[in-house]
Amino acid sequence: MYKKLAALGLILGLSVSLILAGCGQRTSTDGQKKAEDGKVNIVFWDENAGPDRTPYYQELIKKFEAENPAIHVEYVGLPKNSAKQKMDAAIAANDMPDVSATQTSWLGDFVARGALLDLEPFFAKWAEKDKINPKVIQSARDMVPDKKLYQIPNTMNMEILWYRPDRFQEKGVKPPETWDEFFAAVAQMTDKDKNQYGFSIRGGDGASFQLQRMMYAYSGLPFFDDNGKCTINDPRHVEFLKKYLGLYKTYTPVSDVTNGYKEMVAGFDSGAVNMIQHNIGSYSEHHKALKADQYAPLPLPKTADGRYMQEAGNSIGYSIYKTTKHPAEAWKLVSFFCSASSQSYWNGHIGQIPTNMDSLKEPWTQDKPHLQLALRLMSDPKFTYYNPPLYLPDYRSILDQIVDPGVQSVMTGKITMERFLNQWAAAINTSKEKYDTYVAGKK
């Protein structure tokens, strides 16, 4: 089965990777040899580098090197909007780092291309393995067809709304709990005379993530129906898109059509937007830019039958690449990043949920409203997940190359919402049929 998976991965992903390898800026990963001072050099690629996160990695690496004087860590920061492209190019060129932070949606693709090292032998011997949430570890295994462990998650996320409680109170608008209340609040909180909009739609890089998670939070549907067909183009999603993308330009900024995560968050933090949908991980940016009474978290609105719907696999962790010549040292870095102290430092600063259960018991988790909201929702009996097919080798490329530009085409009136959803659904169904035929052996 694994050979079939590798072959499928090559069919679906190699051509894109080779193109990217030829045009992308190559970063040398000369970490496979000894550093000049005799230390082992481990190259680490950060998939979401920037001023809000890089300093925390630098501090963690400084501590790691002090505890492991025979190892030097070479940090390479990749901007989030180009990280996957650079990783694709590195894999195609067989010029990979030793370790990288990996998004869960990349795992199926990377495993299909034979890029990652199986971490099961290392994890089994790790003294802290039982402290990592077992459901999160099993979820990482379930993301790949051979059910092996290629990523150790260190942080979990949750999709929420961030809103301006001060302005909502000033206008007498109730924070939304249902989707009808959400759309009403967006309209009520728009005041163009003050250059304030009720909401901001992520129409640029990463638009697919926001749209998919909002769609399923609205409909409450499973990703595939009983016949194995995806529900992307279900009538309830058409209904949602007409309401949601219909907000554009009337109750949201015109610039939304090209806005990625950074621009969307900046609109909220500057006061131009009164509510956005993101995740708990943007807490640190709001905390720096706004006063305590100017930002607060809300759950995504409930489905019609009262459920809180979230996307499964919304985590990030660390992977080791097969080309490393220093797997033991690479594992030392991964296990250090996933330790209780490192997870507390990292998640405490960026505002996300640690996977190390000892970290969850620490006082810092008790005084942050967004973390308390996340933990409360996770314990609610009406909290549930839908499962996107992250195991499909080209799942992420479908989002990046079909859905992201498709969202912009709908927003600019180039295609209808129905045609867009049908194209998206067709791409997923075709990919799943290939997977079922060549990998899962269902046909």
Helices and strands as residue ranges (DSSP letters): H 2-23, G 30-32, E 40-46, H 54-67, E 71-77, H 80-92, E 99-103, G 104-106, H 107-112, H 120-125, G 129-131, H 134-142, E 152-156, E 159-163, H 165-171, H 179-188, G 192-194, H 207-219, H 235-244, G 245-247, G 254-258, H 261-269, E 275-279, G 280-282, H 283-289, G 292-294, E 296-299, E 308-311, E 315-320, H 327-337, H 340-350, E 353-354, G 359-361, G 363-365, H 369-378, E 383-386, H 395-398, I 399-403, H 404-411, H 417-438
